[in-house]
Amino acid sequence: MMFPAVLLTLLVFSATGLPIKAGNSLISVPLTSRLYFSNGTNNLLEHDRAHVKALRDPSMRSQSWGNVPLTNDYGNYGHSLAVGIGNPPTTYNLLLDSGSANTWVRASKYVETGPSFCTGQTLAITYGSGSFSGTEWLDYVTVGPGLTVILQSIGVADKITGFRNYDGVIGIGPVALTVGTLQDLKTEPIPTVTDSLLGQGIISENIVGIFFEPYTSPPSEITGQITFGGTDPTKYNGNIEYAPTVNTGLSGEFWGVNSRITYDNKEILGFTAGFVDSGTTLIMIATDAHEKYQSLTGAVYDHVTTLLTMPEDKYGTLHNLDFHIGEARQFCQPAITPLVHHFAQQIYSFTPNAQIWPRFLNTKIGGKEGSIYLIVSNRGTHSGQEGFPEFSLGYVFMQRFYVAYDFTNSRVGFATTAFTDAITN
């Protein structure tokens, strides 16, 4: 069955509570984004570090036959969308995760319909901060009006840890992350929802574009947009600049890119690999890079929030934090000269305002009113550990830059938006 090639855009509610259309060629459906706080306060760093721990801890990786994708279980910032499964469809509230690629729903909520087919295969994944196991089913999956894929592999999970705010997960990470999740077919990838959208002719390009606005007011829903099949030029400035994904180490398993990081034009982390993931909240950098950042900013460690902090009157002393994202090229000069490195990179400047936690939410994370808390955090391990990501760019980064995941060409694109330099925090 073939479908017309269109772009699908999933949007959060507007101020009026209605879905927004980006243009005549885009079809829009709601994407709900919420900020959850557990037990009154929310240790953002603890939750994000769980992802990094899962990557570097072999014992955690072995729990799911060698595949440990990332997700944001505890609900710092959660981005969910209403997905219909079955025919007729039942609607589920699924967490959107760019650090995993499987789609699954809770068995307790799954409604079997005529086309639903159980393959009998056992499916399981251990995330950085949760897990699930269950059975593989093939079913209709609907992500927008008239936009339905058939025979889509999904997990029906009867054992779940975490994810208490969601009915399941829809993963938009690289398809390689699905390898090893089926117990009896450990070497076989499972086509993702985006793969199926492309393969069944619903979209013409296997690209996902993501846009978020900074969190500027108390309501639980945060403005954002995700486009399947392309990018929405009304949401970014100029052109999207692409960087190739890395193909080595743990960063190569996710949406990994190479970058150099400077603060006030002083290098704090040399050219190295990390990843971009909507499932984490903060920006995390290696311990030695974080120590340099702390020294240059003059901030001090806060034991309650586990973030760096400074008095509000010191905010004006902050400088840009620059990410030099791209690729390194090297070639040999004549024998008398050393190896020369060329860096094809774009600089993305994280302004002082982008580096701070929204002040009206200070008390929600256990902080004090009238203080400044920095969202650049300590990864917990030093740089130079071969194969391990040296940085991660979470949701706060994606609030300031448009991000495009290009599955076909294995690259990640970035562009500035109207909120890159905005004073919102």
Phi, psi and chi 1 to 4 in degrees:
 res  aa     phi    psi   chi1   chi2   chi3   chi4
   1 MET       -  130.5 -179.6  179.7  -65.1      -
   2 MET  -109.4  149.0  -62.0  -62.4  -69.3      -
   3 PHE  -124.8  153.9  -60.9   87.3      -      -
   4 PRO   -64.1  144.8   23.0  -33.5      -      -
   5 ALA   -77.6  116.9      -      -      -      -
   6 VAL  -138.7  168.8  -62.9      -      -      -
   7 LEU  -100.7  134.5  -66.5 -179.2      -      -
   8 LEU  -107.1  124.3  167.2   63.6      -      -
   9 THR  -116.1  126.4  -58.1      -      -      -
  10 LEU  -104.5  124.5  -59.3  171.9      -      -
  11 LEU  -122.8  151.7  -58.4  166.0      -      -
  12 VAL   -78.3  170.4  -58.7      -      -      -
  13 PHE   -68.8  147.7  -65.6  104.1      -      -
  14 SER   -79.7 -177.2   67.3      -      -      -
  15 ALA   -62.2  -22.8      -      -      -      -
  16 THR   -89.1   -4.7   62.1      -      -      -
  17 GLY    85.9    7.5      -      -      -      -
  18 LEU  -104.9  149.9  -60.8  174.5      -      -
  19 PRO   -62.1  149.4  -19.4   31.2      -      -
  20 ILE  -110.8  139.1  -53.8  169.6      -      -
  21 LYS   -99.8  130.5  -76.2 -165.7  174.5 -177.9
  22 ALA   -81.9  -16.7      -      -      -      -
  23 GLY   171.0  172.2      -      -      -      -
  24 ASN   -64.3  -26.6  -66.4  -28.6      -      -
  25 SER   -89.7   -2.7   62.5      -      -      -
  26 LEU  -112.9  137.3  -59.6  178.8      -      -
  27 ILE  -105.9  129.7  -61.7  175.8      -      -
  28 SER  -113.7  137.3  -55.2      -      -      -
  29 VAL  -135.8  157.7  -65.5      -      -      -
  30 PRO   -67.5  141.3  -20.5   33.4      -      -
  31 LEU  -125.2  116.3  167.3   62.4      -      -
  32 THR   -93.7  127.8  -58.1      -      -      -
  33 SER  -118.8  127.8  -64.0      -      -      -
  34 ARG  -133.1  150.5  -70.5 -171.1  173.5   93.4
  35 LEU  -104.9  114.5  175.0   60.7      -      -
  36 TYR  -102.2  142.4  -65.3  100.5      -      -
  37 PHE  -122.0  124.3  -66.0  103.3      -      -
  38 SER   -91.8  127.9  -55.7      -      -      -
  39 ASN    55.7   34.1  -58.4  -40.2      -      -
  40 GLY    91.2  -34.3      -      -      -      -
  41 THR  -129.9  166.3   61.3      -      -      -
  42 ASN  -138.6  111.6 -160.2   -1.4      -      -
  43 ASN   -82.2   93.7 -169.6  -38.3      -      -
  44 LEU   -61.9  -44.2  -56.1  174.2      -      -
  45 LEU   -65.0  -41.0 -179.1   55.2      -      -
  46 GLU   -57.8  -43.1  175.9 -173.1  -18.4      -
  47 HIS   -68.3  -43.1  -60.1  155.3      -      -
  48 ASP   -68.6  -35.8  -78.6    0.0      -      -
  49 ARG   -64.5  -26.5  -84.4 -175.4  174.9  173.1
  50 ALA   -58.4  -33.7      -      -      -      -
  51 HIS   -67.1  -46.1  -54.5  -61.0      -      -
  52 VAL   -64.8  -39.8  177.4      -      -      -
  53 LYS   -60.0  -42.3 -179.1  178.9  179.9 -178.9
  54 ALA   -63.3  -32.3      -      -      -      -
  55 LEU   -69.6  -39.1  -72.9  174.6      -      -
  56 ARG   -99.1   -3.2   67.2  174.2 -171.5  -95.2
  57 ASP  -100.9  105.6 -172.5  -19.1      -      -
  58 PRO   -57.8  -32.6  -22.1   33.1      -      -
  59 SER   -66.8  -33.1   65.4      -      -      -
  60 MET   -74.7  -35.9  -66.3 -173.7   70.3      -
  61 ARG   -65.1  -32.8  -67.0  174.6   66.1   84.8
  62 SER   -71.9  -13.2   65.0      -      -      -
  63 GLN   -69.2  -19.0  -66.4  176.9   29.1      -
  64 SER  -130.5   43.5   63.6      -      -      -
  65 TRP    56.5   38.3  -52.6  -54.9      -      -
  66 GLY    93.1    2.7      -      -      -      -
  67 ASN  -118.7  116.6 -177.8   39.9      -      -
  68 VAL  -127.0   86.4 -174.8      -      -      -
  69 PRO   -77.7  172.1   27.1  -31.6      -      -
  70 LEU  -100.8  150.5  -53.7  179.6      -      -
  71 THR  -158.1  172.1 -166.7      -      -      -
  72 ASN  -110.5   82.2 -173.6    3.3      -      -
  73 ASP   -66.6  -52.6  168.0   33.1      -      -
  74 TYR   -72.1   -8.2  -65.6  102.2      -      -
  75 GLY    84.9   48.1      -      -      -      -
  76 ASN   -65.2  -76.0  -62.1  -25.5      -      -
  77 TYR  -113.2  124.4  -76.4  106.1      -      -
  78 GLY  -119.1  132.2      -      -      -      -
  79 HIS  -116.3  111.5  -38.3  -66.2      -      -
  80 SER  -123.5  156.9   63.4      -      -      -
  81 LEU  -136.7  154.1   56.3  147.6      -      -
  82 ALA   -83.6  114.9      -      -      -      -
  83 VAL  -117.2  129.6  175.6      -      -      -
  84 GLY   -90.4  132.3      -      -      -      -
  85 ILE  -127.4  134.4  -62.5  178.0      -      -
  86 GLY    99.7  174.5      -      -      -      -
  87 ASN  -144.0  101.3 -173.3   20.5      -      -
  88 PRO   -71.1  153.4   26.5  -35.4      -      -
  89 PRO   -78.9  145.8   28.4  -34.1      -      -
  90 THR  -103.7  136.4  -61.2      -      -      -
  91 THR   -90.7  133.1  -58.3      -      -      -
  92 TYR  -124.7  146.8  -57.3   91.5      -      -
  93 ASN   -93.1   97.7  179.1   41.8      -      -
  94 LEU  -104.3  135.1  -58.3 -172.6      -      -
  95 LEU   -69.9  128.6  173.9   69.8      -      -
  96 LEU   -84.0  125.3 -179.9   75.0      -      -
  97 ASP  -136.9  117.2 -178.3   24.7      -      -
  98 SER   -85.4   -1.2   63.4      -      -      -
  99 GLY  -103.1    9.8      -      -      -      -
 100 SER  -145.3  171.7   66.1      -      -      -
 101 ALA  -131.7   -8.5      -      -      -      -
 102 ASN   -84.9  154.8  -66.2   79.1      -      -
 103 THR  -118.8  133.7  -64.7      -      -      -
 104 TRP  -151.5  159.7   59.3  -89.4      -      -
 105 VAL  -134.6  161.5  -63.4      -      -      -
 106 ARG   -70.2  134.5  -64.8  177.4 -178.0  -87.4
 107 ALA   -61.6  -33.4      -      -      -      -
 108 SER   -66.5  -18.2   60.8      -      -      -
 109 LYS  -112.7  -11.0  -65.7 -168.4  174.6 -176.5
 110 TYR   -69.1  130.3  179.9   59.0      -      -
 111 VAL  -110.7  114.5  177.0      -      -      -
 112 GLU   -77.1  134.5 -177.8 -179.1  -11.9      -
 113 THR  -122.2 -178.0   60.7      -      -      -
 114 GLY   -52.5  -48.4      -      -      -      -
 115 PRO   -76.5  -10.6  -12.9   28.2      -      -
 116 SER   -63.6  132.2  -53.9      -      -      -
 117 PHE  -135.0  123.6  175.9   74.6      -      -
 118 CYS   -88.8  124.0  179.4      -      -      -
 119 THR   -81.7  -16.8   68.5      -      -      -
 120 GLY    83.4   -2.5      -      -      -      -
 121 GLN   -79.6  138.7  -74.2  -74.8  -33.4      -
 122 THR   -83.4  134.2  -61.5      -      -      -
 123 LEU  -126.2  134.8 -176.3   70.6      -      -
 124 ALA  -153.8  147.2      -      -      -      -
 125 ILE  -143.6  138.3  -63.1  178.0      -      -
 126 THR  -106.9  121.0  -62.7      -      -      -
 127 TYR   -93.5  178.8  -63.6   81.7      -      -
 128 GLY   -65.1  -26.4      -      -      -      -
 129 SER  -143.7   40.3   50.0      -      -      -
 130 GLY   167.6  179.7      -      -      -      -
 131 SER  -162.8  166.1   64.7      -      -      -
 132 PHE  -152.6  156.1   88.9   89.8      -      -
 133 SER  -144.9  150.7   63.7      -      -      -
 134 GLY   179.8 -147.1      -      -      -      -
 135 THR  -122.9  144.6  -53.4      -      -      -
 136 GLU   -81.0  134.8 -177.6 -166.1   37.3      -
 137 TRP  -126.0  155.3  -72.8   67.9      -      -
 138 LEU  -110.0  131.8  -56.1  179.5      -      -
 139 ASP  -156.7  170.4 -145.5  -28.5      -      -
 140 TYR   -72.2  138.3  -79.0   59.8      -      -
 141 VAL  -130.1  125.0  173.4      -      -      -
 142 THR  -115.6  121.3  -59.0      -      -      -
 143 VAL  -110.5    3.8  -69.4      -      -      -
 144 GLY  -175.9  166.9      -      -      -      -
 145 PRO   -56.6  118.3  -22.8   33.4      -      -
 146 GLY    74.6    1.3      -      -      -      -
 147 LEU  -107.0   86.4  -59.4  173.9      -      -
 148 THR  -125.7  133.1  -59.0      -      -      -
 149 VAL  -103.2  149.8  -66.9      -      -      -
 150 ILE  -110.9  159.3   62.5  174.7      -      -
 151 LEU    53.1   36.7  -62.3  175.0      -      -
 152 GLN   -81.0  130.3  176.1   61.5   44.7      -
 153 SER   -71.3  127.8  171.8      -      -      -
 154 ILE  -135.1  157.5   62.7  169.9      -      -
 155 GLY   -97.4  137.6      -      -      -      -
 156 VAL  -110.1  105.5  176.5      -      -      -
 157 ALA   -94.0  123.1      -      -      -      -
 158 ASP  -104.5  -10.8   52.5   16.3      -      -
 159 LYS  -128.4  118.2  -65.0 -179.1 -179.2  178.7
 160 ILE  -138.1  135.8  -56.4  168.3      -      -
 161 THR  -117.9  133.1   57.4      -      -      -
 162 GLY    82.0 -163.7      -      -      -      -
 163 PHE    58.0   33.7  -55.3  102.2      -      -
 164 ARG   -66.7  -19.0   58.6 -175.1  173.4  -88.1
 165 ASN   -92.9    2.3  -62.8  -52.4      -      -
 166 TYR  -134.0  159.4  -53.3   98.6      -      -
 167 ASP   -86.4   -8.6  -62.7  -32.0      -      -
 168 GLY   162.0 -158.8      -      -      -      -
 169 VAL  -135.8  141.5  170.7      -      -      -
 170 ILE  -116.3  115.3  178.2  169.5      -      -
 171 GLY   -93.0  135.6      -      -      -      -
 172 ILE  -120.4   25.4   58.2  168.9      -      -
 173 GLY   -82.6  176.7      -      -      -      -
 174 PRO   -57.7  143.2  -24.4   35.0      -      -
 175 VAL   -61.1  -24.9   67.2      -      -      -
 176 ALA   -59.2  -23.3      -      -      -      -
 177 LEU   -67.2  -16.8  -70.3  172.0      -      -
 178 THR   -83.2  -15.5   66.6      -      -      -
 179 VAL   -64.4  129.5  174.8      -      -      -
 180 GLY    93.9   -4.1      -      -      -      -
 181 THR   -84.8  -18.4   58.3      -      -      -
 182 LEU   -94.1  126.7  -73.3  174.1      -      -
 183 GLN   -61.8  -41.0 -173.7  174.2   23.4      -
 184 ASP   -96.6   -4.5  -64.5  -29.3      -      -
 185 LEU  -131.8   60.9  -63.4  171.0      -      -
 186 LYS   -66.8  -21.2  -62.1  179.4 -178.0  179.1
 187 THR  -100.1    1.2   62.1      -      -      -
 188 GLU   -98.5  128.9  -64.1  -64.4  -39.1      -
 189 PRO   -75.7  155.3   28.8  -34.7      -      -
 190 ILE  -109.2  123.5  -58.4  171.2      -      -
 191 PRO   -54.9  130.5  -25.7   35.4      -      -
 192 THR   -80.1  172.5   65.6      -      -      -
 193 VAL   -60.9  -40.2  170.7      -      -      -
 194 THR   -66.8  -37.0   54.4      -      -      -
 195 ASP   -59.6  -43.8  -71.2  -23.9      -      -
 196 SER   -68.5  -37.8  -63.4      -      -      -
 197 LEU   -58.5  -40.7  -73.3  169.2      -      -
 198 LEU   -72.3  -49.1 -179.9   69.4      -      -
 199 GLY   -63.4  -29.1      -      -      -      -
 200 GLN   -97.1   12.3  -64.6  177.7   23.7      -
 201 GLY    78.9   14.5      -      -      -      -
 202 ILE   -80.7  -35.3  -59.9  172.8      -      -
 203 ILE  -122.2  155.6   59.4  177.1      -      -
 204 SER   -99.4  -15.8   58.0      -      -      -
 205 GLU  -135.0  140.7  -66.7 -177.0  -77.6      -
 206 ASN   -88.9   70.1 -156.7   -6.5      -      -
 207 ILE  -129.3  140.4  -63.7  175.6      -      -
 208 VAL  -120.8  124.3  173.0      -      -      -
 209 GLY  -108.2  134.6      -      -      -      -
 210 ILE  -126.0  133.8  -60.7  179.2      -      -
 211 PHE  -133.8  133.4  165.6   81.8      -      -
 212 PHE  -133.4  149.0  -71.6  117.4      -      -
 213 GLU   -99.9  151.6  -65.3 -178.7   12.6      -
 214 PRO   -59.7  152.7  -23.1   33.6      -      -
 215 TYR   -79.1  111.0 -164.5   58.6      -      -
 216 THR  -117.8   -3.9   56.4      -      -      -
 217 SER  -148.1  161.1   58.1      -      -      -
 218 PRO   -63.6  -24.9  -25.3   35.6      -      -
 219 PRO   -53.5  153.1  -27.6   36.0      -      -
 220 SER   -74.1  -21.3   60.6      -      -      -
 221 GLU   -94.4  133.4  -68.9  169.5   -7.5      -
 222 ILE  -112.4  135.5  -53.9  169.8      -      -
 223 THR   -69.9  132.4  -56.8      -      -      -
 224 GLY  -167.7  174.0      -      -      -      -
 225 GLN  -155.9  140.4  172.8 -178.7  -61.7      -
 226 ILE  -129.4  133.5  179.7  167.7      -      -
 227 THR  -116.5  124.2  -57.6      -      -      -
 228 PHE   -96.9  128.6  -73.8   88.1      -      -
 229 GLY   101.3    3.6      -      -      -      -
 230 GLY   164.3 -162.0      -      -      -      -
 231 THR  -126.0  157.6   60.6      -      -      -
 232 ASP  -105.6  101.2 -177.1   -5.6      -      -
 233 PRO   -65.4  -11.6   22.1  -32.1      -      -
 234 THR   -75.3   -9.2   68.5      -      -      -
 235 LYS  -104.2   -2.4  -62.8  -60.3 -177.9 -176.0
 236 TYR  -143.1  165.9   55.9   86.5      -      -
 237 ASN   -95.8  139.9  -55.5  -40.7      -      -
 238 GLY    63.3 -138.1      -      -      -      -
 239 ASN  -107.9  157.3  -62.1  -42.2      -      -
 240 ILE   -83.3  129.2  -67.5  179.8      -      -
 241 GLU  -100.7  125.7  -60.8  -69.9  -17.6      -
 242 TYR  -100.2  145.6  -75.9   92.8      -      -
 243 ALA  -123.4  137.2      -      -      -      -
 244 PRO   -66.8  144.4   25.2  -33.0      -      -
 245 THR   -72.7  149.1   56.2      -      -      -
 246 VAL   -75.4  151.3  -62.0      -      -      -
 247 ASN  -119.8   16.1   55.3   15.6      -      -
 248 THR  -130.2  157.3   58.3      -      -      -
 249 GLY    67.6 -173.5      -      -      -      -
 250 LEU   -68.7  -29.4  -67.6  172.8      -      -
 251 SER   -61.6  -31.1  -65.2      -      -      -
 252 GLY   -68.5  -15.4      -      -      -      -
 253 GLU   -83.0  -17.0  -61.8 -179.9   22.4      -
 254 PHE  -119.5 -157.8  -56.9   91.5      -      -
 255 TRP   -85.8   72.0  -70.9  111.5      -      -
 256 GLY   -90.3  141.6      -      -      -      -
 257 VAL  -136.8  163.1  -66.1      -      -      -
 258 ASN   -96.8  142.5  -74.7  -45.4      -      -
 259 SER  -155.6  154.5 -179.4      -      -      -
 260 ARG  -112.3  143.8  172.7  174.7  168.5 -101.6
 261 ILE  -123.1  130.3  -57.0  176.4      -      -
 262 THR  -128.3  150.8   59.9      -      -      -
 263 TYR  -124.9  124.9  176.0   82.6      -      -
 264 ASP    52.5   41.3 -169.2   22.1      -      -
 265 ASN    66.0   15.1  -64.3  -42.3      -      -
 266 LYS  -111.4  128.7  -59.5  175.1 -179.3   64.7
 267 GLU   -69.3  127.9 -177.3  173.3  -77.2      -
 268 ILE  -112.7  -18.3   62.3  172.3      -      -
 269 LEU  -148.1  123.9 -173.9   64.4      -      -
 270 GLY   -70.2  171.6      -      -      -      -
 271 PHE   -58.4  118.5 -165.5   71.5      -      -
 272 THR  -159.3  177.6 -172.3      -      -      -
 273 ALA   -99.8  143.4      -      -      -      -
 274 GLY  -152.1 -164.2      -      -      -      -
 275 PHE  -144.6  163.2   55.6   84.5      -      -
 276 VAL  -112.8  123.6 -174.3      -      -      -
 277 ASP  -148.0  121.7  178.5   40.5      -      -
 278 SER   -72.5  -13.0   65.4      -      -      -
 279 GLY   -80.5  -11.3      -      -      -      -
 280 THR  -107.7  161.5   52.8      -      -      -
 281 THR   -98.5  -50.8  -57.5      -      -      -
 282 LEU   -90.8  177.3  -55.6  170.9      -      -
 283 ILE   -95.9  126.0  -70.1  175.2      -      -
 284 MET  -117.4  134.8  -62.6 -178.8   65.6      -
 285 ILE  -132.0  160.4   57.9  178.2      -      -
 286 ALA   -56.9  152.9      -      -      -      -
 287 THR   -55.1  -46.8  -62.4      -      -      -
 288 ASP   -66.5  -34.4   45.3  -36.0      -      -
 289 ALA   -68.1  -38.1      -      -      -      -
 290 HIS   -67.0  -36.7 -168.4 -102.1      -      -
 291 GLU   -62.9  -39.8  -70.0  171.1  -10.6      -
 292 LYS   -65.6  -42.4  -65.9  176.3 -176.4  177.8
 293 TYR   -61.5  -44.2  175.9   75.3      -      -
 294 GLN   -62.4  -42.5  178.9  177.6   -5.4      -
 295 SER   -64.4  -41.2  175.1      -      -      -
 296 LEU   -72.5  -33.0  -70.5  169.1      -      -
 297 THR   -83.8  -22.1   60.4      -      -      -
 298 GLY    77.2   12.2      -      -      -      -
 299 ALA   -77.5  162.7      -      -      -      -
 300 VAL  -124.2  158.5  -62.6      -      -      -
 301 TYR   -77.3  133.2  178.9   77.3      -      -
 302 ASP  -104.7  120.0  179.1   70.4      -      -
 303 HIS   -74.3  -17.8  -69.0  -84.7      -      -
 304 VAL   -81.7  -53.6  176.7      -      -      -
 305 THR   -85.9  -16.8   63.8      -      -      -
 306 THR    63.0   20.4   68.7      -      -      -
 307 LEU  -108.2  166.3  -59.8  176.5      -      -
 308 LEU   -76.8  145.9  -65.4  179.8      -      -
 309 THR  -139.0  160.8 -174.3      -      -      -
 310 MET  -154.6  157.1   60.7  172.5   53.5      -
 311 PRO   -62.3  152.3  -20.2   32.1      -      -
 312 GLU   -61.7  -30.3 -162.9  165.5   29.5      -
 313 ASP   -73.8   -5.5   60.3    6.3      -      -
 314 LYS   -95.4   -3.2  -64.3  -64.4 -175.7 -177.9
 315 TYR   -54.7  -38.5  166.8   70.9      -      -
 316 GLY   -66.4   -9.7      -      -      -      -
 317 THR   -89.4   -6.1   65.6      -      -      -
 318 LEU   -73.1  150.3  -71.4  173.6      -      -
 319 HIS  -123.1  172.5  -62.2  -85.4      -      -
 320 ASN   -64.5  144.0  -77.6   -3.8      -      -
 321 LEU  -107.5  117.2  179.7   69.1      -      -
 322 ASP  -108.2  133.4  -66.4  -30.5      -      -
 323 PHE  -107.8  117.0  -61.3   88.5      -      -
 324 HIS   -97.2   84.6  -52.9 -114.9      -      -
 325 ILE   -94.4  132.3  -61.3  175.3      -      -
 326 GLY   167.1 -144.6      -      -      -      -
 327 GLU  -129.7  155.2   60.2 -179.1  -37.6      -
 328 ALA  -105.7  131.4      -      -      -      -
 329 ARG  -116.9  141.4  -60.0  169.2 -176.5  165.4
 330 GLN  -135.1  144.4   51.4 -172.2   12.1      -
 331 PHE  -149.8  161.8   62.4   91.2      -      -
 332 CYS   -95.6  133.1  -68.2      -      -      -
 333 GLN   -86.9  179.4  -64.8  -71.9  -40.5      -
 334 PRO   -51.3  159.5  -28.3   35.6      -      -
 335 ALA   -54.9  -25.7      -      -      -      -
 336 ILE   -80.2   -9.5   58.1  173.1      -      -
 337 THR  -113.5  149.9   59.4      -      -      -
 338 PRO   -74.7  172.4   29.1  -36.1      -      -
 339 LEU   -60.2  133.4 -170.6   68.2      -      -
 340 VAL  -105.7  132.6  175.2      -      -      -
 341 HIS  -105.2  130.4  -63.8  -93.9      -      -
 342 HIS  -116.0  135.4  -78.8 -100.9      -      -
 343 PHE  -116.1  113.6  -61.6   92.5      -      -
 344 ALA   -93.6   93.9      -      -      -      -
 345 GLN  -134.8  154.0  -58.1  163.1   14.2      -
 346 GLN  -112.6  144.9  -65.4  -68.6  -34.8      -
 347 ILE  -100.7  126.2  -60.3  176.0      -      -
 348 TYR  -115.9  112.3  -58.7   94.0      -      -
 349 SER   -91.2  123.5  -64.9      -      -      -
 350 PHE   -94.8  108.4 -142.5   54.0      -      -
 351 THR   -69.5  166.3   65.0      -      -      -
 352 PRO   -53.7  -41.6  -31.6   37.8      -      -
 353 ASN   -67.7  -33.3 -168.3 -103.1      -      -
 354 ALA   -68.6  -23.0      -      -      -      -
 355 GLN   -83.2   -3.9  -66.1  170.9   55.4      -
 356 ILE  -112.5  150.0   70.3  173.3      -      -
 357 TRP   -70.4  143.6  176.1 -108.3      -      -
 358 PRO   -54.1  120.9  -26.4   35.1      -      -
 359 ARG   -64.8  -29.6  -80.4  173.9  -88.1 -167.4
 360 PHE   -73.3   -7.5   68.7   90.2      -      -
 361 LEU  -106.5    9.1  -70.6  174.5      -      -
 362 ASN   -53.4  -47.3  -81.4   -1.3      -      -
 363 THR   -68.7  -22.4   58.5      -      -      -
 364 LYS   -68.2  -23.3  -64.9  -67.6 -172.7  179.5
 365 ILE  -106.5   15.4   59.1  170.9      -      -
 366 GLY    85.8    9.3      -      -      -      -
 367 GLY   -88.0 -178.9      -      -      -      -
 368 LYS  -107.1  143.7  -61.1  177.3 -179.1  178.4
 369 GLU   -63.3  142.7  -66.5 -176.9    2.8      -
 370 GLY    83.8    6.1      -      -      -      -
 371 SER  -110.0  162.5  -68.5      -      -      -
 372 ILE  -108.7  129.2  -63.5  -70.2      -      -
 373 TYR  -120.3  130.0  -64.4   94.4      -      -
 374 LEU   -91.2  138.6  -56.7  179.9      -      -
 375 ILE   -94.7    8.8   50.6   76.2      -      -
 376 VAL   -91.2  114.7 -179.9      -      -      -
 377 SER  -120.5  169.5   59.1      -      -      -
 378 ASN   -87.9  122.2 -173.9  -13.3      -      -
 379 ARG   -64.7  -27.4 -174.8 -170.3   68.9  169.9
 380 GLY   102.3   -5.5      -      -      -      -
 381 THR  -139.7  153.1   54.9      -      -      -
 382 HIS   -76.2  160.7  -78.8   73.2      -      -
 383 SER   -71.8  166.3   61.7      -      -      -
 384 GLY    92.4    1.2      -      -      -      -
 385 GLN   -82.7  109.2  -61.9 -172.0   37.4      -
 386 GLU   -55.5  129.3 -174.9  175.1   -3.1      -
 387 GLY    91.2  -19.3      -      -      -      -
 388 PHE   -89.3  140.7  -68.6  131.7      -      -
 389 PRO   -62.3  135.6  -19.2   31.9      -      -
 390 GLU   -89.9  -13.7  -54.7  -76.2    9.0      -
 391 PHE  -155.7  159.4   63.0   88.1      -      -
 392 SER  -139.0  136.6   61.8      -      -      -
 393 LEU  -108.6  105.0  -54.3  179.8      -      -
 394 GLY   -92.9 -159.0      -      -      -      -
 395 TYR   -56.9  -36.8  174.3   67.5      -      -
 396 VAL   -64.3  -30.3  -67.1      -      -      -
 397 PHE   -70.3  -41.5  179.8   85.3      -      -
 398 MET   -73.5  -12.4  -60.7  173.9   74.0      -
 399 GLN   -70.9  -20.8  -72.4  179.6  -39.0      -
 400 ARG  -108.5  -18.2  -58.9  -69.0  179.1  158.5
 401 PHE  -136.1  138.5  -61.8   98.8      -      -
 402 TYR   -71.3  138.1 -167.9   96.1      -      -
 403 VAL  -125.6  133.4  174.6      -      -      -
 404 ALA  -121.8  126.1      -      -      -      -
 405 TYR   -99.1  114.5  -63.7  126.4      -      -
 406 ASP  -104.0  100.9 -174.0  -18.2      -      -
 407 PHE   -68.0  -42.6  -64.1   82.5      -      -
 408 THR   -64.1  -44.5  -58.3      -      -      -
 409 ASN   -99.9    6.8  -61.9  -60.3      -      -
 410 SER    50.6   63.2  -60.6      -      -      -
 411 ARG  -152.8  160.8   57.8 -175.9 -173.3  168.9
 412 VAL  -122.7  131.8 -178.6      -      -      -
 413 GLY  -108.0  152.2      -      -      -      -
 414 PHE  -137.0  148.4  -55.7   90.3      -      -
 415 ALA  -153.2  152.6      -      -      -      -
 416 THR   -75.9  159.7   60.9      -      -      -
 417 THR  -131.1 -178.2   75.1      -      -      -
 418 ALA   -65.1  -13.6      -      -      -      -
 419 PHE  -106.8    2.3  -62.7   95.2      -      -
 420 THR   -58.6  -44.3  -62.4      -      -      -
 421 ASP  -107.6   10.7  -60.9  -34.4      -      -
 422 ALA   -69.2  148.3      -      -      -      -
 423 ILE   -96.6   98.4  -54.4  -62.6      -      -
 424 THR  -123.8  -23.8   61.6      -      -      -
 425 ASN   -97.2      -  -63.9  -30.2      -      -
